Amino acid sequence: MDRKIKLIWDFKGPNGAQTAAHHEKHLKEYIAMQKLTLKVTGCQDLTDLHSIAFMVTPEKEMLQLRDALKPHRAEVWTAPATE
C-alpha cells in the first residue's frame, strides 16, 4: 500500500483561521484544475493563533506537488478510523 503524505501550510496570528480556510479553497481549486484524484483537504485550528491548511497525497506524487505548491512542511498521514 502506498503511503500518504499530508502537505501542510501554517498560518499564524489573529486571522490565521480565516486564512487557512481560504487557502483550502485554493487547494481544492488546484486539485480540480489539475484533475487530480486527491480527495482529502482540510483546515484545522491548532491554537487560537495557529491554524493549518492541508492536503493529502500519495507519496509518489508528493515531490511534484511540493515543488508546485510550496508547503511549509509535511508528515506521514494516518487516515482517521472512519475512512
Number of C-alpha atoms within 10 A of each C-alpha: 4 8 11 18 20 22 24 21 20 20 21 17 12 12 13 20 24 14 19 24 20 13 19 20 16 12 18 18 12 13 16 12 9 9 9 11 10 13 11 12 18 18 22 14 18 12 12 12 13 17 23 24 26 24 23 22 24 17 15 12 11 17 12 11 14 15 9 9 13 12 17 12 12 16 11 14 16 11 10 6 5 4 4
